[in-house]
Amino acid sequence: MKTCFGHRRRHPAITLLKMTVWLALAAVVVWGVMLLWNWLMPALFTGARAIDYWQALGLIVLCRVLFGGGRGRWKGRRRWEGMSAEERQKLKQHFRGRHCGRPDEANPAGDQAP
């Protein structure tokens, strides 16, 4: 397997398998939320009704937006603002080296390192 800047490239079949597993896990979580809602809510609250799969997915998304949305985004921004110019440059160089074939100032031709 070829390497790029010291990192191994992932095989497309492995990436596809990982995506399939994540999608299957997400589907199981949505199905579980639907089952729990349909089991608990109508029994606990007289006005509650059963929901279908897509409503359960919408409920999960709504909860994510209301209770967990944006958590990681702002943390990184505060960290960036607290860095010195030297630390910022070092971080930029680190991330520049992670993208294979992308030209940068040090390597304008975009050649990959051996």
N, CA and C atoms as a LAMMPS dump frame, in Angstrom:
ITEM: TIMESTEP
0
ITEM: NUMBER OF ATOMS
342
ITEM: BOX BOUNDS ff ff ff
-5.0000000000000000e+02 5.0000000000000000e+02
-5.0000000000000000e+02 5.0000000000000000e+02
-5.0000000000000000e+02 5.0000000000000000e+02
ITEM: ATOMS id mol type element x y z
1 1 1 N 0.845 -1.175 0
2 1 2 C 0 0 0
3 1 3 C 0.889 1.236 0
4 2 1 N 0.599 2.177 -0.883
5 2 2 C 1.398 3.388 -0.971
6 2 3 C 1.192 4.249 0.269
7 3 1 N 2.228 4.989 0.602
8 3 2 C 2.109 5.93 1.705
9 3 3 C 2.212 7.338 1.175
10 4 1 N 1.69 8.253 1.915
11 4 2 C 1.724 9.651 1.536
12 4 3 C 2.103 10.455 2.768
13 5 1 N 3.274 11.046 2.763
14 5 2 C 3.753 11.823 3.888
15 5 3 C 3.76 10.999 5.17
16 6 1 N 4.083 9.726 5.052
17 6 2 C 4.186 8.872 6.222
18 6 3 C 2.872 8.247 6.669
19 7 1 N 1.769 8.536 5.991
20 7 2 C 0.478 7.968 6.356
21 7 3 C 0.06 6.939 5.314
22 8 1 N -0.526 5.844 5.774
23 8 2 C -1.01 4.832 4.842
24 8 3 C -2.323 5.286 4.221
25 9 1 N -2.465 5.015 2.923
26 9 2 C -3.736 5.296 2.257
27 9 3 C -4.715 4.182 2.581
28 10 1 N -5.957 4.563 2.775
29 10 2 C -6.987 3.571 3.06
30 10 3 C -7.479 2.966 1.751
31 11 1 N -7.739 1.686 1.801
32 11 2 C -8.279 0.999 0.639
33 11 3 C -9.751 1.387 0.497
34 12 1 N -10.237 1.65 -0.725
35 12 2 C -11.634 2.067 -0.898
36 12 3 C -12.645 1.05 -0.363
37 13 1 N -12.34 -0.23 -0.452
38 13 2 C -13.277 -1.249 0.043
39 13 3 C -13.421 -1.16 1.556
40 14 1 N -12.324 -0.856 2.251
41 14 2 C -12.391 -0.729 3.71
42 14 3 C -13.201 0.504 4.085
43 15 1 N -13.006 1.598 3.359
44 15 2 C -13.773 2.81 3.612
45 15 3 C -15.255 2.566 3.38
46 16 1 N -15.59 1.858 2.309
47 16 2 C -16.984 1.536 2.016
48 16 3 C -17.58 0.642 3.104
49 17 1 N -16.812 -0.322 3.573
50 17 2 C -17.271 -1.191 4.649
51 17 3 C -17.526 -0.393 5.923
52 18 1 N -16.616 0.521 6.264
53 18 2 C -16.798 1.343 7.462
54 18 3 C -18.045 2.218 7.348
55 19 1 N -18.254 2.815 6.177
56 19 2 C -19.446 3.642 5.981
57 19 3 C -20.715 2.813 6.103
58 20 1 N -20.692 1.601 5.567
59 20 2 C -21.857 0.718 5.658
60 20 3 C -22.147 0.354 7.104
61 21 1 N -21.116 0.052 7.864
62 21 2 C -21.3 -0.292 9.283
63 21 3 C -21.865 0.897 10.047
64 22 1 N -21.334 2.11 9.796
65 22 2 C -21.84 3.298 10.491
66 22 3 C -23.3 3.572 10.134
67 23 1 N -23.66 3.413 8.872
68 23 2 C -25.052 3.62 8.472
69 23 3 C -25.968 2.588 9.112
70 24 1 N -25.506 1.336 9.19
71 24 2 C -26.304 0.296 9.829
72 24 3 C -26.486 0.583 11.316
73 25 1 N -25.423 1.032 11.977
74 25 2 C -25.528 1.38 13.397
75 25 3 C -26.481 2.546 13.617
76 26 1 N -26.412 3.547 12.741
77 26 2 C -27.324 4.686 12.848
78 26 3 C -28.774 4.231 12.666
79 27 1 N -29.013 3.332 11.716
80 27 2 C -30.368 2.82 11.49
81 27 3 C -30.874 2.053 12.708
82 28 1 N -29.995 1.295 13.354
83 28 2 C -30.385 0.547 14.551
84 28 3 C -30.716 1.505 15.698
85 29 1 N -29.948 2.584 15.831
86 29 2 C -30.221 3.565 16.888
87 29 3 C -31.58 4.226 16.657
88 30 1 N -31.856 4.63 15.423
89 30 2 C -33.154 5.247 15.117
90 30 3 C -34.283 4.258 15.393
91 31 1 N -34.108 3.02 14.998
92 31 2 C -35.123 1.992 15.24
93 31 3 C -35.336 1.801 16.751
94 32 1 N -34.246 1.82 17.518
95 32 2 C -34.356 1.678 18.973
96 32 3 C -35.098 2.84 19.606
97 33 1 N -34.827 4.065 19.133
98 33 2 C -35.552 5.234 19.648
99 33 3 C -37.035 5.109 19.329
100 34 1 N -37.34 4.658 18.128
101 34 2 C -38.739 4.483 17.749
102 34 3 C -39.429 3.463 18.651
103 35 1 N -38.773 2.338 18.894
104 35 2 C -39.367 1.312 19.762
105 35 3 C -39.556 1.817 21.182
106 36 1 N -38.562 2.496 21.726
107 36 2 C -38.681 3.026 23.088
108 36 3 C -39.806 4.051 23.203
109 37 1 N -39.872 4.944 22.219
110 37 2 C -40.942 5.938 22.244
111 37 3 C -42.306 5.256 22.202
112 38 1 N -42.479 4.333 21.264
113 38 2 C -43.779 3.68 21.101
114 38 3 C -44.141 2.804 22.296
115 39 1 N -43.155 2.36 23.045
116 39 2 C -43.413 1.536 24.226
117 39 3 C -43.721 2.4 25.445
118 40 1 N -42.95 3.478 25.631
119 40 2 C -43.077 4.286 26.845
120 40 3 C -44.079 5.428 26.754
121 41 1 N -43.971 6.247 25.746
122 41 2 C -44.71 7.504 25.722
123 41 3 C -46.229 7.333 25.721
124 42 1 N -46.826 6.465 24.885
125 42 2 C -48.285 6.309 24.96
126 42 3 C -48.756 5.756 26.309
127 43 1 N -47.919 4.954 26.959
128 43 2 C -48.304 4.414 28.263
129 43 3 C -48.181 5.467 29.368
130 44 1 N -47.217 6.364 29.245
131 44 2 C -46.997 7.384 30.281
132 44 3 C -47.892 8.605 30.115
133 45 1 N -48.117 9.011 28.88
134 45 2 C -48.891 10.221 28.605
135 45 3 C -50.066 9.857 27.708
136 46 1 N -51.265 10.229 28.138
137 46 2 C -52.466 9.824 27.402
138 46 3 C -52.545 10.474 26.023
139 47 1 N -51.966 11.672 25.833
140 47 2 C -52.042 12.36 24.548
141 47 3 C -50.964 11.944 23.563
142 48 1 N -49.975 11.194 24.015
143 48 2 C -48.874 10.812 23.133
144 48 3 C -49.318 9.701 22.181
145 49 1 N -48.804 9.75 20.977
146 49 2 C -49.133 8.707 20
147 49 3 C -47.851 8.041 19.509
148 50 1 N -47.998 6.936 18.842
149 50 2 C -46.847 6.205 18.303
150 50 3 C -46.24 6.997 17.141
151 51 1 N -44.938 6.824 16.94
152 51 2 C -44.247 7.505 15.849
153 51 3 C -43.67 6.463 14.899
154 52 1 N -43.38 6.901 13.681
155 52 2 C -42.765 5.983 12.726
156 52 3 C -41.251 6.217 12.678
157 53 1 N -40.571 5.516 11.783
158 53 2 C -39.109 5.556 11.703
159 53 3 C -38.599 6.964 11.42
160 54 1 N -39.203 7.644 10.46
161 54 2 C -38.719 8.97 10.05
162 54 3 C -38.972 10.009 11.133
163 55 1 N -40.057 9.863 11.866
164 55 2 C -40.297 10.775 12.984
165 55 3 C -39.279 10.544 14.095
166 56 1 N -38.879 9.291 14.296
167 56 2 C -37.837 8.998 15.282
168 56 3 C -36.51 9.615 14.862
169 57 1 N -36.188 9.55 13.572
170 57 2 C -34.973 10.191 13.064
171 57 3 C -35.043 11.697 13.276
172 58 1 N -36.185 12.292 12.999
173 58 2 C -36.369 13.726 13.227
174 58 3 C -36.234 14.087 14.696
175 59 1 N -36.704 13.232 15.571
176 59 2 C -36.576 13.463 17.009
177 59 3 C -35.113 13.451 17.441
178 60 1 N -34.345 12.526 16.903
179 60 2 C -32.908 12.463 17.216
180 60 3 C -32.199 13.711 16.72
181 61 1 N -32.504 14.144 15.496
182 61 2 C -31.884 15.346 14.943
183 61 3 C -32.268 16.567 15.781
184 62 1 N -33.529 16.674 16.152
185 62 2 C -33.981 17.798 16.972
186 62 3 C -33.261 17.828 18.318
187 63 1 N -33.114 16.674 18.948
188 63 2 C -32.396 16.607 20.223
189 63 3 C -30.936 16.994 20.043
190 64 1 N -30.341 16.608 18.94
191 64 2 C -28.947 16.959 18.674
192 64 3 C -28.796 18.472 18.521
193 65 1 N -29.734 19.088 17.806
194 65 2 C -29.675 20.529 17.603
195 65 3 C -29.894 21.262 18.932
196 66 1 N -30.88 20.833 19.709
197 66 2 C -31.218 21.529 20.942
198 66 3 C -30.214 21.3 22.064
199 67 1 N -29.71 20.088 22.187
200 67 2 C -28.905 19.749 23.355
201 67 3 C -27.437 19.473 23.069
202 68 1 N -27.062 19.25 21.822
203 68 2 C -25.667 18.901 21.572
204 68 3 C -25.051 19.575 20.37
205 69 1 N -25.774 20.458 19.715
206 69 2 C -25.278 21.064 18.496
207 69 3 C -24.173 22.073 18.723
208 70 1 N -23.144 22.063 17.857
209 70 2 C -22.086 23.048 17.888
210 70 3 C -21.051 22.857 18.976
211 71 1 N -21.09 21.777 19.679
212 71 2 C -20.189 21.59 20.815
213 71 3 C -18.729 21.602 20.381
214 72 1 N -18.371 20.896 19.33
215 72 2 C -16.975 20.8 18.929
216 72 3 C -16.48 21.998 18.139
217 73 1 N -17.355 22.684 17.432
218 73 2 C -16.961 23.769 16.562
219 73 3 C -16.334 24.927 17.328
220 74 1 N -16.947 25.36 18.389
221 74 2 C -16.48 26.546 19.108
222 74 3 C -15.234 26.243 19.928
223 75 1 N -15.109 25.029 20.394
224 75 2 C -13.937 24.657 21.182
225 75 3 C -12.662 24.824 20.363
226 76 1 N -12.673 24.403 19.122
227 76 2 C -11.516 24.534 18.252
228 76 3 C -11.189 25.984 17.945
229 77 1 N -12.182 26.815 17.811
230 77 2 C -11.961 28.233 17.527
231 77 3 C -11.265 28.915 18.7
232 78 1 N -11.681 28.609 19.917
233 78 2 C -11.042 29.196 21.095
234 78 3 C -9.595 28.74 21.192
235 79 1 N -9.341 27.487 20.871
236 79 2 C -7.98 26.966 20.932
237 79 3 C -7.105 27.686 19.905
238 80 1 N -7.618 27.912 18.695
239 80 2 C -6.861 28.586 17.641
240 80 3 C -6.524 30.014 18.067
241 81 1 N -7.483 30.717 18.649
242 81 2 C -7.25 32.098 19.055
243 81 3 C -6.238 32.199 20.184
244 82 1 N -6.109 31.155 20.99
245 82 2 C -5.175 31.169 22.1
246 82 3 C -3.758 30.764 21.717
247 83 1 N -3.533 30.382 20.46
248 83 2 C -2.214 29.942 20.018
249 83 3 C -1.336 31.123 19.62
250 84 1 N -0.059 30.924 19.782
251 84 2 C 0.894 31.918 19.286
252 84 3 C 1.045 31.738 17.779
253 85 1 N 1.67 32.707 17.132
254 85 2 C 1.863 32.634 15.677
255 85 3 C 2.703 31.422 15.292
256 86 1 N 3.687 31.088 16.107
257 86 2 C 4.535 29.92 15.832
258 86 3 C 3.742 28.62 15.943
259 87 1 N 2.88 28.53 16.956
260 87 2 C 2.059 27.327 17.116
261 87 3 C 1.068 27.18 15.968
262 88 1 N 0.51 28.286 15.519
263 88 2 C -0.414 28.245 14.384
264 88 3 C 0.292 27.753 13.118
265 89 1 N 1.495 28.263 12.879
266 89 2 C 2.253 27.851 11.699
267 89 3 C 2.589 26.368 11.763
268 90 1 N 2.956 25.889 12.941
269 90 2 C 3.284 24.47 13.117
270 90 3 C 2.056 23.597 12.849
271 91 1 N 0.886 24.032 13.326
272 91 2 C -0.344 23.281 13.097
273 91 3 C -0.715 23.28 11.611
274 92 1 N -0.542 24.421 10.942
275 92 2 C -0.821 24.488 9.508
276 92 3 C 0.067 23.518 8.737
277 93 1 N 1.341 23.471 9.086
278 93 2 C 2.268 22.548 8.418
279 93 3 C 1.856 21.103 8.658
280 94 1 N 1.414 20.806 9.87
281 94 2 C 0.982 19.441 10.193
282 94 3 C -0.19 19.025 9.311
283 95 1 N -1.201 19.896 9.188
284 95 2 C -2.371 19.548 8.395
285 95 3 C -2.083 19.583 6.905
286 96 1 N -1.173 20.426 6.474
287 96 2 C -0.787 20.45 5.073
288 96 3 C -0.178 19.124 4.652
289 97 1 N 0.589 18.506 5.535
290 97 2 C 1.234 17.242 5.222
291 97 3 C 0.289 16.055 5.228
292 98 1 N -0.915 16.224 5.747
293 98 2 C -1.864 15.11 5.821
294 98 3 C -2.619 14.885 4.53
295 99 1 N -2.619 15.853 3.625
296 99 2 C -3.386 15.744 2.387
297 99 3 C -2.461 15.362 1.245
298 100 1 N -2.635 14.171 0.737
299 100 2 C -1.764 13.645 -0.315
300 100 3 C -1.999 14.381 -1.629
301 101 1 N -0.907 14.715 -2.3
302 101 2 C -0.997 15.291 -3.625
303 101 3 C -1.416 16.743 -3.661
304 102 1 N -1.676 17.366 -2.518
305 102 2 C -2.089 18.755 -2.499
306 102 3 C -0.856 19.644 -2.473
307 103 1 N -0.715 20.526 -3.442
308 103 2 C 0.474 21.371 -3.46
309 103 3 C 0.445 22.39 -2.322
310 104 1 N 1.605 22.711 -1.811
311 104 2 C 1.74 23.744 -0.803
312 104 3 C 2.975 24.566 -1.11
313 105 1 N 3.302 25.524 -0.248
314 105 2 C 4.408 26.421 -0.517
315 105 3 C 5.74 25.671 -0.614
316 106 1 N 5.941 24.681 0.238
317 106 2 C 7.206 23.952 0.253
318 106 3 C 7.342 23.03 -0.948
319 107 1 N 6.21 22.615 -1.532
320 107 2 C 6.236 21.654 -2.606
321 107 3 C 5.226 22.096 -3.681
322 108 1 N 5.52 23.133 -4.455
323 108 2 C 4.538 23.69 -5.4
324 108 3 C 4.12 22.719 -6.486
325 109 1 N 4.932 21.731 -6.823
326 109 2 C 4.579 20.789 -7.881
327 109 3 C 3.572 19.75 -7.399
328 110 1 N 3.406 19.616 -6.078
329 110 2 C 2.459 18.631 -5.561
330 110 3 C 3.008 17.224 -5.574
331 111 1 N 4.329 17.072 -5.742
332 111 2 C 4.926 15.75 -5.746
333 111 3 C 4.796 15.122 -4.367
334 112 1 N 4.607 13.815 -4.367
335 112 2 C 4.49 13.112 -3.096
336 112 3 C 5.862 12.727 -2.599
337 113 1 N 6.007 12.785 -1.29
338 113 2 C 7.28 12.395 -0.689
339 113 3 C 7.445 10.892 -0.766
340 114 1 N 8.676 10.389 -0.899
341 114 2 C 8.879 8.933 -1.021
342 114 3 C 8.559 8.212 0.254
